Amino acid sequence: MTIERIHSTDRMSRIVTHNGTVYLCGQTAGQAEWDIAEQTRQCLGKIEALLSEANSSKEMILSVTIYIRDMKDFAAMNAIWDEWVSDLPKPARACVEARMARPEILVEMSVIAAQV
């Protein structure tokens, strides 16, 4: 049984693969000048790139946990999310309001996906 850890630091790995499953660390895009829509777009772009690197794709996402700083942004975040998954099989998903590590972070997404 092999566990592969990619882009590891002393604290974490950005990607972990095990037994045909890909685990991504939480993806953020916390630029102070970006609104929730742009941060959501940027997070999704990072997710696609990391999944590709791990021999997976957004079509293979099994589960996503979305952390949002303020539920007032829920509809705007969902508008971008819904467009991104419009032609995909829908993954399991949870969305919770959470305090973020830095105030400029409005959204964070953690993904589990199958490998191709």
Jmol script that loads the backbone (N, CA, C; Angstrom):
load data "model"
ATOM      1  N   MET A   1       0.848  -1.171   0.000  1.00  0.00           N
ATOM      2  CA  MET A   1       0.000   0.000   0.000  1.00  0.00           C
ATOM      3  C   MET A   1       0.896   1.236   0.000  1.00  0.00           C
ATOM      4  N   THR A   2       0.812   2.034  -1.055  1.00  0.00           N
ATOM      5  CA  THR A   2       1.669   3.204  -1.196  1.00  0.00           C
ATOM      6  C   THR A   2       0.876   4.478  -0.963  1.00  0.00           C
ATOM      7  N   ILE A   3       1.462   5.372  -0.197  1.00  0.00           N
ATOM      8  CA  ILE A   3       0.920   6.713  -0.011  1.00  0.00           C
ATOM      9  C   ILE A   3       1.924   7.669  -0.624  1.00  0.00           C
ATOM     10  N   GLU A   4       1.458   8.502  -1.550  1.00  0.00           N
ATOM     11  CA  GLU A   4       2.330   9.491  -2.180  1.00  0.00           C
ATOM     12  C   GLU A   4       1.922  10.879  -1.693  1.00  0.00           C
ATOM     13  N   ARG A   5       2.899  11.632  -1.248  1.00  0.00           N
ATOM     14  CA  ARG A   5       2.667  12.998  -0.757  1.00  0.00           C
ATOM     15  C   ARG A   5       3.406  13.951  -1.690  1.00  0.00           C
ATOM     16  N   ILE A   6       2.670  14.890  -2.274  1.00  0.00           N
ATOM     17  CA  ILE A   6       3.213  15.790  -3.285  1.00  0.00           C
ATOM     18  C   ILE A   6       3.149  17.223  -2.765  1.00  0.00           C
ATOM     19  N   HIS A   7       4.204  17.973  -3.034  1.00  0.00           N
ATOM     20  CA  HIS A   7       4.318  19.364  -2.575  1.00  0.00           C
ATOM     21  C   HIS A   7       4.191  19.430  -1.055  1.00  0.00           C
ATOM     22  N   SER A   8       5.029  18.676  -0.374  1.00  0.00           N
ATOM     23  CA  SER A   8       4.994  18.624   1.087  1.00  0.00           C
ATOM     24  C   SER A   8       5.855  19.721   1.704  1.00  0.00           C
ATOM     25  N   THR A   9       5.397  20.188   2.843  1.00  0.00           N
ATOM     26  CA  THR A   9       6.153  21.125   3.670  1.00  0.00           C
ATOM     27  C   THR A   9       6.276  20.504   5.057  1.00  0.00           C
ATOM     28  N   ASP A  10       6.830  21.227   5.982  1.00  0.00           N
ATOM     29  CA  ASP A  10       6.904  20.742   7.363  1.00  0.00           C
ATOM     30  C   ASP A  10       5.524  20.596   7.985  1.00  0.00           C
ATOM     31  N   ARG A  11       4.539  21.262   7.422  1.00  0.00           N
ATOM     32  CA  ARG A  11       3.198  21.272   7.992  1.00  0.00           C
ATOM     33  C   ARG A  11       2.214  20.358   7.283  1.00  0.00           C
ATOM     34  N   MET A  12       2.311  20.261   5.953  1.00  0.00           N
ATOM     35  CA  MET A  12       1.271  19.545   5.196  1.00  0.00           C
ATOM     36  C   MET A  12       1.745  19.207   3.804  1.00  0.00           C
ATOM     37  N   SER A  13       0.902  18.458   3.095  1.00  0.00           N
ATOM     38  CA  SER A  13       1.096  18.172   1.671  1.00  0.00           C
ATOM     39  C   SER A  13      -0.079  18.767   0.910  1.00  0.00           C
ATOM     40  N   ARG A  14       0.191  19.319  -0.255  1.00  0.00           N
ATOM     41  CA  ARG A  14      -0.900  19.876  -1.069  1.00  0.00           C
ATOM     42  C   ARG A  14      -1.740  18.764  -1.681  1.00  0.00           C
ATOM     43  N   ILE A  15      -1.082  17.633  -2.009  1.00  0.00           N
ATOM     44  CA  ILE A  15      -1.759  16.485  -2.608  1.00  0.00           C
ATOM     45  C   ILE A  15      -1.288  15.233  -1.886  1.00  0.00           C
ATOM     46  N   VAL A  16      -2.225  14.355  -1.560  1.00  0.00           N
ATOM     47  CA  VAL A  16      -1.889  13.020  -1.062  1.00  0.00           C
ATOM     48  C   VAL A  16      -2.699  12.038  -1.894  1.00  0.00           C
ATOM     49  N   THR A  17      -2.025  10.998  -2.399  1.00  0.00           N
ATOM     50  CA  THR A  17      -2.740   9.948  -3.128  1.00  0.00           C
ATOM     51  C   THR A  17      -2.539   8.626  -2.402  1.00  0.00           C
ATOM     52  N   HIS A  18      -3.609   7.829  -2.410  1.00  0.00           N
ATOM     53  CA  HIS A  18      -3.566   6.521  -1.760  1.00  0.00           C
ATOM     54  C   HIS A  18      -4.665   5.650  -2.350  1.00  0.00           C
ATOM     55  N   ASN A  19      -4.274   4.474  -2.802  1.00  0.00           N
ATOM     56  CA  ASN A  19      -5.251   3.473  -3.240  1.00  0.00           C
ATOM     57  C   ASN A  19      -6.262   4.040  -4.255  1.00  0.00           C
ATOM     58  N   GLY A  20      -5.773   4.828  -5.223  1.00  0.00           N
ATOM     59  CA  GLY A  20      -6.636   5.359  -6.272  1.00  0.00           C
ATOM     60  C   GLY A  20      -7.461   6.563  -5.879  1.00  0.00           C
ATOM     61  N   THR A  21      -7.167   7.151  -4.729  1.00  0.00           N
ATOM     62  CA  THR A  21      -7.904   8.320  -4.259  1.00  0.00           C
ATOM     63  C   THR A  21      -6.948   9.486  -4.070  1.00  0.00           C
ATOM     64  N   VAL A  22      -7.406  10.684  -4.442  1.00  0.00           N
ATOM     65  CA  VAL A  22      -6.635  11.915  -4.327  1.00  0.00           C
ATOM     66  C   VAL A  22      -7.271  12.786  -3.251  1.00  0.00           C
ATOM     67  N   TYR A  23      -6.442  13.279  -2.362  1.00  0.00           N
ATOM     68  CA  TYR A  23      -6.880  14.193  -1.301  1.00  0.00           C
ATOM     69  C   TYR A  23      -6.133  15.509  -1.496  1.00  0.00           C
ATOM     70  N   LEU A  24      -6.860  16.598  -1.621  1.00  0.00           N
ATOM     71  CA  LEU A  24      -6.235  17.906  -1.748  1.00  0.00           C
ATOM     72  C   LEU A  24      -6.395  18.675  -0.440  1.00  0.00           C
ATOM     73  N   CYS A  25      -5.352  19.410  -0.092  1.00  0.00           N
ATOM     74  CA  CYS A  25      -5.477  20.290   1.060  1.00  0.00           C
ATOM     75  C   CYS A  25      -6.445  21.422   0.696  1.00  0.00           C
ATOM     76  N   GLY A  26      -6.858  22.184   1.669  1.00  0.00           N
ATOM     77  CA  GLY A  26      -7.774  23.296   1.420  1.00  0.00           C
ATOM     78  C   GLY A  26      -7.166  24.304   0.459  1.00  0.00           C
ATOM     79  N   GLN A  27      -7.924  24.655  -0.563  1.00  0.00           N
ATOM     80  CA  GLN A  27      -7.475  25.622  -1.564  1.00  0.00           C
ATOM     81  C   GLN A  27      -8.138  26.970  -1.310  1.00  0.00           C
ATOM     82  N   THR A  28      -7.313  28.004  -1.277  1.00  0.00           N
ATOM     83  CA  THR A  28      -7.817  29.369  -1.076  1.00  0.00           C
ATOM     84  C   THR A  28      -7.265  30.258  -2.176  1.00  0.00           C
ATOM     85  N   ALA A  29      -7.811  31.442  -2.250  1.00  0.00           N
ATOM     86  CA  ALA A  29      -7.333  32.453  -3.191  1.00  0.00           C
ATOM     87  C   ALA A  29      -7.580  33.823  -2.565  1.00  0.00           C
ATOM     88  N   GLY A  30      -7.009  34.034  -1.409  1.00  0.00           N
ATOM     89  CA  GLY A  30      -7.327  35.200  -0.589  1.00  0.00           C
ATOM     90  C   GLY A  30      -6.616  36.478  -0.940  1.00  0.00           C
ATOM     91  N   GLN A  31      -6.902  37.021  -2.101  1.00  0.00           N
ATOM     92  CA  GLN A  31      -6.410  38.354  -2.433  1.00  0.00           C
ATOM     93  C   GLN A  31      -7.447  39.362  -1.966  1.00  0.00           C
ATOM     94  N   ALA A  32      -7.025  40.360  -1.217  1.00  0.00           N
ATOM     95  CA  ALA A  32      -7.949  41.320  -0.618  1.00  0.00           C
ATOM     96  C   ALA A  32      -8.838  42.008  -1.657  1.00  0.00           C
ATOM     97  N   GLU A  33      -8.310  42.193  -2.878  1.00  0.00           N
ATOM     98  CA  GLU A  33      -9.095  42.901  -3.902  1.00  0.00           C
ATOM     99  C   GLU A  33     -10.111  41.999  -4.605  1.00  0.00           C
ATOM    100  N   TRP A  34     -10.084  40.696  -4.366  1.00  0.00           N
ATOM    101  CA  TRP A  34     -11.005  39.773  -5.030  1.00  0.00           C
ATOM    102  C   TRP A  34     -12.262  39.569  -4.203  1.00  0.00           C
ATOM    103  N   ASP A  35     -13.402  39.593  -4.873  1.00  0.00           N
ATOM    104  CA  ASP A  35     -14.668  39.290  -4.200  1.00  0.00           C
ATOM    105  C   ASP A  35     -14.863  37.774  -4.145  1.00  0.00           C
ATOM    106  N   ILE A  36     -15.977  37.340  -3.580  1.00  0.00           N
ATOM    107  CA  ILE A  36     -16.230  35.904  -3.410  1.00  0.00           C
ATOM    108  C   ILE A  36     -16.274  35.183  -4.762  1.00  0.00           C
ATOM    109  N   ALA A  37     -16.817  35.828  -5.773  1.00  0.00           N
ATOM    110  CA  ALA A  37     -16.904  35.184  -7.092  1.00  0.00           C
ATOM    111  C   ALA A  37     -15.508  34.914  -7.649  1.00  0.00           C
ATOM    112  N   GLU A  38     -14.626  35.911  -7.591  1.00  0.00           N
ATOM    113  CA  GLU A  38     -13.280  35.722  -8.131  1.00  0.00           C
ATOM    114  C   GLU A  38     -12.478  34.738  -7.283  1.00  0.00           C
ATOM    115  N   GLN A  39     -12.619  34.805  -5.964  1.00  0.00           N
ATOM    116  CA  GLN A  39     -11.915  33.835  -5.121  1.00  0.00           C
ATOM    117  C   GLN A  39     -12.394  32.411  -5.418  1.00  0.00           C
ATOM    118  N   THR A  40     -13.689  32.252  -5.650  1.00  0.00           N
ATOM    119  CA  THR A  40     -14.222  30.931  -5.981  1.00  0.00           C
ATOM    120  C   THR A  40     -13.636  30.443  -7.309  1.00  0.00           C
ATOM    121  N   ARG A  41     -13.617  31.312  -8.322  1.00  0.00           N
ATOM    122  CA  ARG A  41     -13.018  30.951  -9.621  1.00  0.00           C
ATOM    123  C   ARG A  41     -11.559  30.530  -9.450  1.00  0.00           C
ATOM    124  N   GLN A  42     -10.816  31.290  -8.700  1.00  0.00           N
ATOM    125  CA  GLN A  42      -9.399  30.994  -8.501  1.00  0.00           C
ATOM    126  C   GLN A  42      -9.202  29.664  -7.769  1.00  0.00           C
ATOM    127  N   CYS A  43     -10.018  29.408  -6.740  1.00  0.00           N
ATOM    128  CA  CYS A  43      -9.935  28.128  -6.021  1.00  0.00           C
ATOM    129  C   CYS A  43     -10.205  26.965  -6.963  1.00  0.00           C
ATOM    130  N   LEU A  44     -11.229  27.094  -7.768  1.00  0.00           N
ATOM    131  CA  LEU A  44     -11.584  26.013  -8.688  1.00  0.00           C
ATOM    132  C   LEU A  44     -10.479  25.785  -9.720  1.00  0.00           C
ATOM    133  N   GLY A  45      -9.848  26.845 -10.179  1.00  0.00           N
ATOM    134  CA  GLY A  45      -8.724  26.697 -11.091  1.00  0.00           C
ATOM    135  C   GLY A  45      -7.557  25.965 -10.443  1.00  0.00           C
ATOM    136  N   LYS A  46      -7.264  26.286  -9.199  1.00  0.00           N
ATOM    137  CA  LYS A  46      -6.196  25.592  -8.473  1.00  0.00           C
ATOM    138  C   LYS A  46      -6.539  24.116  -8.299  1.00  0.00           C
ATOM    139  N   ILE A  47      -7.797  23.849  -7.988  1.00  0.00           N
ATOM    140  CA  ILE A  47      -8.238  22.456  -7.818  1.00  0.00           C
ATOM    141  C   ILE A  47      -8.038  21.676  -9.114  1.00  0.00           C
ATOM    142  N   GLU A  48      -8.447  22.245 -10.229  1.00  0.00           N
ATOM    143  CA  GLU A  48      -8.267  21.562 -11.514  1.00  0.00           C
ATOM    144  C   GLU A  48      -6.801  21.262 -11.789  1.00  0.00           C
ATOM    145  N   ALA A  49      -5.919  22.223 -11.525  1.00  0.00           N
ATOM    146  CA  ALA A  49      -4.490  22.025 -11.779  1.00  0.00           C
ATOM    147  C   ALA A  49      -3.911  20.931 -10.890  1.00  0.00           C
ATOM    148  N   LEU A  50      -4.265  20.934  -9.611  1.00  0.00           N
ATOM    149  CA  LEU A  50      -3.749  19.917  -8.693  1.00  0.00           C
ATOM    150  C   LEU A  50      -4.287  18.535  -9.041  1.00  0.00           C
ATOM    151  N   LEU A  51      -5.556  18.457  -9.403  1.00  0.00           N
ATOM    152  CA  LEU A  51      -6.122  17.161  -9.789  1.00  0.00           C
ATOM    153  C   LEU A  51      -5.419  16.616 -11.027  1.00  0.00           C
ATOM    154  N   SER A  52      -5.153  17.473 -11.987  1.00  0.00           N
ATOM    155  CA  SER A  52      -4.449  17.049 -13.192  1.00  0.00           C
ATOM    156  C   SER A  52      -3.065  16.505 -12.838  1.00  0.00           C
ATOM    157  N   GLU A  53      -2.391  17.196 -11.952  1.00  0.00           N
ATOM    158  CA  GLU A  53      -1.068  16.751 -11.519  1.00  0.00           C
ATOM    159  C   GLU A  53      -1.123  15.383 -10.834  1.00  0.00           C
ATOM    160  N   ALA A  54      -2.244  15.090 -10.187  1.00  0.00           N
ATOM    161  CA  ALA A  54      -2.409  13.826  -9.458  1.00  0.00           C
ATOM    162  C   ALA A  54      -3.089  12.753 -10.304  1.00  0.00           C
ATOM    163  N   ASN A  55      -3.142  12.960 -11.628  1.00  0.00           N
ATOM    164  CA  ASN A  55      -3.771  11.998 -12.526  1.00  0.00           C
ATOM    165  C   ASN A  55      -5.264  11.831 -12.219  1.00  0.00           C
ATOM    166  N   SER A  56      -5.942  12.969 -12.094  1.00  0.00           N
ATOM    167  CA  SER A  56      -7.382  12.991 -11.859  1.00  0.00           C
ATOM    168  C   SER A  56      -7.944  14.184 -12.620  1.00  0.00           C
ATOM    169  N   SER A  57      -9.204  14.491 -12.385  1.00  0.00           N
ATOM    170  CA  SER A  57      -9.849  15.626 -13.048  1.00  0.00           C
ATOM    171  C   SER A  57     -11.097  16.002 -12.261  1.00  0.00           C
ATOM    172  N   LYS A  58     -11.678  17.135 -12.621  1.00  0.00           N
ATOM    173  CA  LYS A  58     -12.871  17.577 -11.890  1.00  0.00           C
ATOM    174  C   LYS A  58     -14.039  16.606 -12.089  1.00  0.00           C
ATOM    175  N   GLU A  59     -14.049  15.858 -13.179  1.00  0.00           N
ATOM    176  CA  GLU A  59     -15.101  14.854 -13.393  1.00  0.00           C
ATOM    177  C   GLU A  59     -15.008  13.716 -12.387  1.00  0.00           C
ATOM    178  N   MET A  60     -13.858  13.564 -11.767  1.00  0.00           N
ATOM    179  CA  MET A  60     -13.608  12.454 -10.843  1.00  0.00           C
ATOM    180  C   MET A  60     -13.775  12.853  -9.372  1.00  0.00           C
ATOM    181  N   ILE A  61     -14.221  14.082  -9.121  1.00  0.00           N
ATOM    182  CA  ILE A  61     -14.376  14.536  -7.731  1.00  0.00           C
ATOM    183  C   ILE A  61     -15.487  13.738  -7.057  1.00  0.00           C
ATOM    184  N   LEU A  62     -15.162  13.225  -5.890  1.00  0.00           N
ATOM    185  CA  LEU A  62     -16.113  12.460  -5.087  1.00  0.00           C
ATOM    186  C   LEU A  62     -16.808  13.339  -4.064  1.00  0.00           C
ATOM    187  N   SER A  63     -16.033  14.217  -3.422  1.00  0.00           N
ATOM    188  CA  SER A  63     -16.555  15.008  -2.319  1.00  0.00           C
ATOM    189  C   SER A  63     -15.812  16.337  -2.230  1.00  0.00           C
ATOM    190  N   VAL A  64     -16.552  17.384  -1.879  1.00  0.00           N
ATOM    191  CA  VAL A  64     -15.971  18.710  -1.668  1.00  0.00           C
ATOM    192  C   VAL A  64     -16.546  19.269  -0.375  1.00  0.00           C
ATOM    193  N   THR A  65     -15.666  19.820   0.447  1.00  0.00           N
ATOM    194  CA  THR A  65     -16.109  20.583   1.610  1.00  0.00           C
ATOM    195  C   THR A  65     -15.732  22.029   1.349  1.00  0.00           C
ATOM    196  N   ILE A  66     -16.736  22.899   1.398  1.00  0.00           N
ATOM    197  CA  ILE A  66     -16.527  24.322   1.143  1.00  0.00           C
ATOM    198  C   ILE A  66     -16.706  25.068   2.456  1.00  0.00           C
ATOM    199  N   TYR A  67     -15.699  25.870   2.773  1.00  0.00           N
ATOM    200  CA  TYR A  67     -15.750  26.734   3.950  1.00  0.00           C
ATOM    201  C   TYR A  67     -15.910  28.158   3.444  1.00  0.00           C
ATOM    202  N   ILE A  68     -16.915  28.846   3.931  1.00  0.00           N
ATOM    203  CA  ILE A  68     -17.193  30.203   3.468  1.00  0.00           C
ATOM    204  C   ILE A  68     -17.190  31.127   4.691  1.00  0.00           C
ATOM    205  N   ARG A  69     -16.537  32.263   4.550  1.00  0.00           N
ATOM    206  CA  ARG A  69     -16.393  33.167   5.706  1.00  0.00           C
ATOM    207  C   ARG A  69     -17.721  33.720   6.169  1.00  0.00           C
ATOM    208  N   ASP A  70     -18.610  34.030   5.231  1.00  0.00           N
ATOM    209  CA  ASP A  70     -19.881  34.645   5.599  1.00  0.00           C
ATOM    210  C   ASP A  70     -20.966  34.114   4.659  1.00  0.00           C
ATOM    211  N   MET A  71     -22.011  33.569   5.221  1.00  0.00           N
ATOM    212  CA  MET A  71     -23.085  32.991   4.403  1.00  0.00           C
ATOM    213  C   MET A  71     -23.798  34.020   3.543  1.00  0.00           C
ATOM    214  N   LYS A  72     -23.559  35.296   3.764  1.00  0.00           N
ATOM    215  CA  LYS A  72     -24.130  36.310   2.862  1.00  0.00           C
ATOM    216  C   LYS A  72     -23.573  36.135   1.447  1.00  0.00           C
ATOM    217  N   ASP A  73     -22.409  35.483   1.331  1.00  0.00           N
ATOM    218  CA  ASP A  73     -21.780  35.243   0.034  1.00  0.00           C
ATOM    219  C   ASP A  73     -22.154  33.895  -0.584  1.00  0.00           C
ATOM    220  N   PHE A  74     -23.027  33.144   0.075  1.00  0.00           N
ATOM    221  CA  PHE A  74     -23.375  31.795  -0.361  1.00  0.00           C
ATOM    222  C   PHE A  74     -23.918  31.770  -1.794  1.00  0.00           C
ATOM    223  N   ALA A  75     -24.853  32.651  -2.116  1.00  0.00           N
ATOM    224  CA  ALA A  75     -25.460  32.656  -3.451  1.00  0.00           C
ATOM    225  C   ALA A  75     -24.433  33.001  -4.527  1.00  0.00           C
ATOM    226  N   ALA A  76     -23.585  33.986  -4.266  1.00  0.00           N
ATOM    227  CA  ALA A  76     -22.568  34.381  -5.255  1.00  0.00           C
ATOM    228  C   ALA A  76     -21.554  33.261  -5.472  1.00  0.00           C
ATOM    229  N   MET A  77     -21.152  32.597  -4.399  1.00  0.00           N
ATOM    230  CA  MET A  77     -20.227  31.464  -4.532  1.00  0.00           C
ATOM    231  C   MET A  77     -20.896  30.343  -5.318  1.00  0.00           C
ATOM    232  N   ASN A  78     -22.161  30.044  -4.991  1.00  0.00           N
ATOM    233  CA  ASN A  78     -22.886  28.975  -5.682  1.00  0.00           C
ATOM    234  C   ASN A  78     -23.059  29.259  -7.173  1.00  0.00           C
ATOM    235  N   ALA A  79     -23.203  30.520  -7.553  1.00  0.00           N
ATOM    236  CA  ALA A  79     -23.350  30.851  -8.974  1.00  0.00           C
ATOM    237  C   ALA A  79     -22.114  30.397  -9.752  1.00  0.00           C
ATOM    238  N   ILE A  80     -20.936  30.620  -9.200  1.00  0.00           N
ATOM    239  CA  ILE A  80     -19.699  30.195  -9.855  1.00  0.00           C
ATOM    240  C   ILE A  80     -19.567  28.672  -9.792  1.00  0.00           C
ATOM    241  N   TRP A  81     -19.841  28.100  -8.628  1.00  0.00           N
ATOM    242  CA  TRP A  81     -19.775  26.637  -8.460  1.00  0.00           C
ATOM    243  C   TRP A  81     -20.709  25.942  -9.453  1.00  0.00           C
ATOM    244  N   ASP A  82     -21.972  26.401  -9.516  1.00  0.00           N
ATOM    245  CA  ASP A  82     -22.963  25.759 -10.383  1.00  0.00           C
ATOM    246  C   ASP A  82     -22.533  25.784 -11.846  1.00  0.00           C
ATOM    247  N   GLU A  83     -21.931  26.879 -12.263  1.00  0.00           N
ATOM    248  CA  GLU A  83     -21.427  26.968 -13.639  1.00  0.00           C
ATOM    249  C   GLU A  83     -20.288  25.957 -13.852  1.00  0.00           C
ATOM    250  N   TRP A  84     -19.411  25.837 -12.860  1.00  0.00           N
ATOM    251  CA  TRP A  84     -18.239  24.953 -12.960  1.00  0.00           C
ATOM    252  C   TRP A  84     -18.636  23.483 -13.034  1.00  0.00           C
ATOM    253  N   VAL A  85     -19.702  23.093 -12.321  1.00  0.00           N
ATOM    254  CA  VAL A  85     -20.124  21.685 -12.307  1.00  0.00           C
ATOM    255  C   VAL A  85     -21.312  21.405 -13.225  1.00  0.00           C
ATOM    256  N   SER A  86     -21.707  22.375 -14.025  1.00  0.00           N
ATOM    257  CA  SER A  86     -22.948  22.252 -14.794  1.00  0.00           C
ATOM    258  C   SER A  86     -23.013  20.999 -15.665  1.00  0.00           C
ATOM    259  N   ASP A  87     -21.895  20.613 -16.270  1.00  0.00           N
ATOM    260  CA  ASP A  87     -21.917  19.447 -17.165  1.00  0.00           C
ATOM    261  C   ASP A  87     -21.208  18.237 -16.563  1.00  0.00           C
ATOM    262  N   LEU A  88     -21.079  18.223 -15.245  1.00  0.00           N
ATOM    263  CA  LEU A  88     -20.370  17.135 -14.559  1.00  0.00           C
ATOM    264  C   LEU A  88     -21.308  16.305 -13.706  1.00  0.00           C
ATOM    265  N   PRO A  89     -20.899  15.066 -13.396  1.00  0.00           N
ATOM    266  CA  PRO A  89     -21.596  14.335 -12.341  1.00  0.00           C
ATOM    267  C   PRO A  89     -21.347  15.094 -11.039  1.00  0.00           C
ATOM    268  N   LYS A  90     -22.365  15.294 -10.258  1.00  0.00           N
ATOM    269  CA  LYS A  90     -22.238  16.129  -9.064  1.00  0.00           C
ATOM    270  C   LYS A  90     -21.612  15.348  -7.908  1.00  0.00           C
ATOM    271  N   PRO A  91     -20.575  15.936  -7.282  1.00  0.00           N
ATOM    272  CA  PRO A  91     -19.963  15.283  -6.125  1.00  0.00           C
ATOM    273  C   PRO A  91     -20.808  15.494  -4.873  1.00  0.00           C
ATOM    274  N   ALA A  92     -20.528  14.711  -3.840  1.00  0.00           N
ATOM    275  CA  ALA A  92     -21.093  15.013  -2.525  1.00  0.00           C
ATOM    276  C   ALA A  92     -20.488  16.353  -2.106  1.00  0.00           C
ATOM    277  N   ARG A  93     -21.264  17.151  -1.360  1.00  0.00           N
ATOM    278  CA  ARG A  93     -20.769  18.480  -1.014  1.00  0.00           C
ATOM    279  C   ARG A  93     -21.326  18.920   0.325  1.00  0.00           C
ATOM    280  N   ALA A  94     -20.483  19.580   1.087  1.00  0.00           N
ATOM    281  CA  ALA A  94     -20.909  20.253   2.306  1.00  0.00           C
ATOM    282  C   ALA A  94     -20.398  21.681   2.236  1.00  0.00           C
ATOM    283  N   CYS A  95     -21.145  22.601   2.782  1.00  0.00           N
ATOM    284  CA  CYS A  95     -20.714  23.999   2.824  1.00  0.00           C
ATOM    285  C   CYS A  95     -21.023  24.530   4.214  1.00  0.00           C
ATOM    286  N   VAL A  96     -19.998  25.047   4.866  1.00  0.00           N
ATOM    287  CA  VAL A  96     -20.171  25.570   6.222  1.00  0.00           C
ATOM    288  C   VAL A  96     -19.558  26.951   6.342  1.00  0.00           C
ATOM    289  N   GLU A  97     -20.129  27.755   7.206  1.00  0.00           N
ATOM    290  CA  GLU A  97     -19.544  29.052   7.527  1.00  0.00           C
ATOM    291  C   GLU A  97     -18.417  28.816   8.521  1.00  0.00           C
ATOM    292  N   ALA A  98     -17.277  29.472   8.275  1.00  0.00           N
ATOM    293  CA  ALA A  98     -16.114  29.232   9.130  1.00  0.00           C
ATOM    294  C   ALA A  98     -15.246  30.484   9.229  1.00  0.00           C
ATOM    295  N   ARG A  99     -14.580  30.606  10.354  1.00  0.00           N
ATOM    296  CA  ARG A  99     -13.581  31.654  10.510  1.00  0.00           C
ATOM    297  C   ARG A  99     -12.340  31.216   9.732  1.00  0.00           C
ATOM    298  N   MET A 100     -11.779  32.110   8.961  1.00  0.00           N
ATOM    299  CA  MET A 100     -10.638  31.779   8.117  1.00  0.00           C
ATOM    300  C   MET A 100      -9.325  32.163   8.790  1.00  0.00           C
ATOM    301  N   ALA A 101      -8.233  31.609   8.270  1.00  0.00           N
ATOM    302  CA  ALA A 101      -6.912  31.865   8.835  1.00  0.00           C
ATOM    303  C   ALA A 101      -6.483  33.327   8.669  1.00  0.00           C
ATOM    304  N   ARG A 102      -6.944  33.961   7.585  1.00  0.00           N
ATOM    305  CA  ARG A 102      -6.649  35.376   7.338  1.00  0.00           C
ATOM    306  C   ARG A 102      -7.945  36.067   6.922  1.00  0.00           C
ATOM    307  N   PRO A 103      -8.130  37.326   7.276  1.00  0.00           N
ATOM    308  CA  PRO A 103      -9.411  38.002   7.001  1.00  0.00           C
ATOM    309  C   PRO A 103      -9.738  38.164   5.526  1.00  0.00           C
ATOM    310  N   GLU A 104      -8.726  38.189   4.645  1.00  0.00           N
ATOM    311  CA  GLU A 104      -9.016  38.367   3.212  1.00  0.00           C
ATOM    312  C   GLU A 104      -9.497  37.086   2.536  1.00  0.00           C
ATOM    313  N   ILE A 105      -9.392  35.955   3.205  1.00  0.00           N
ATOM    314  CA  ILE A 105      -9.872  34.693   2.630  1.00  0.00           C
ATOM    315  C   ILE A 105     -11.378  34.593   2.828  1.00  0.00           C
ATOM    316  N   LEU A 106     -12.099  34.489   1.731  1.00  0.00           N
ATOM    317  CA  LEU A 106     -13.564  34.406   1.772  1.00  0.00           C
ATOM    318  C   LEU A 106     -14.077  32.991   1.590  1.00  0.00           C
ATOM    319  N   VAL A 107     -13.275  32.116   0.950  1.00  0.00           N
ATOM    320  CA  VAL A 107     -13.711  30.758   0.653  1.00  0.00           C
ATOM    321  C   VAL A 107     -12.500  29.829   0.645  1.00  0.00           C
ATOM    322  N   GLU A 108     -12.717  28.601   1.085  1.00  0.00           N
ATOM    323  CA  GLU A 108     -11.696  27.553   1.043  1.00  0.00           C
ATOM    324  C   GLU A 108     -12.386  26.262   0.666  1.00  0.00           C
ATOM    325  N   MET A 109     -11.749  25.458  -0.174  1.00  0.00           N
ATOM    326  CA  MET A 109     -12.337  24.211  -0.628  1.00  0.00           C
ATOM    327  C   MET A 109     -11.358  23.052  -0.432  1.00  0.00           C
ATOM    328  N   SER A 110     -11.863  21.964   0.109  1.00  0.00           N
ATOM    329  CA  SER A 110     -11.092  20.747   0.302  1.00  0.00           C
ATOM    330  C   SER A 110     -11.749  19.634  -0.524  1.00  0.00           C
ATOM    331  N   VAL A 111     -10.937  18.904  -1.293  1.00  0.00           N
ATOM    332  CA  VAL A 111     -11.458  17.978  -2.299  1.00  0.00           C
ATOM    333  C   VAL A 111     -10.912  16.573  -2.109  1.00  0.00           C
ATOM    334  N   ILE A 112     -11.780  15.600  -2.363  1.00  0.00           N
ATOM    335  CA  ILE A 112     -11.398  14.189  -2.467  1.00  0.00           C
ATOM    336  C   ILE A 112     -11.873  13.721  -3.845  1.00  0.00           C
ATOM    337  N   ALA A 113     -10.973  13.072  -4.579  1.00  0.00           N
ATOM    338  CA  ALA A 113     -11.318  12.632  -5.934  1.00  0.00           C
ATOM    339  C   ALA A 113     -10.708  11.263  -6.215  1.00  0.00           C
ATOM    340  N   ALA A 114     -11.280  10.581  -7.187  1.00  0.00           N
ATOM    341  CA  ALA A 114     -10.705   9.317  -7.654  1.00  0.00           C
ATOM    342  C   ALA A 114      -9.653   9.626  -8.701  1.00  0.00           C
ATOM    343  N   GLN A 115      -8.663   8.749  -8.822  1.00  0.00           N
ATOM    344  CA  GLN A 115      -7.686   8.895  -9.892  1.00  0.00           C
ATOM    345  C   GLN A 115      -8.252   8.262 -11.157  1.00  0.00           C
ATOM    346  N   VAL A 116      -7.784   8.766 -12.291  1.00  0.00           N
ATOM    347  CA  VAL A 116      -8.244   8.275 -13.587  1.00  0.00           C
ATOM    348  C   VAL A 116      -7.734   6.865 -13.796  1.00  0.00           C
TER     349      VAL A 116
END
end "model"
wireframe off; spacefill off
backbone 0.3
color backbone group
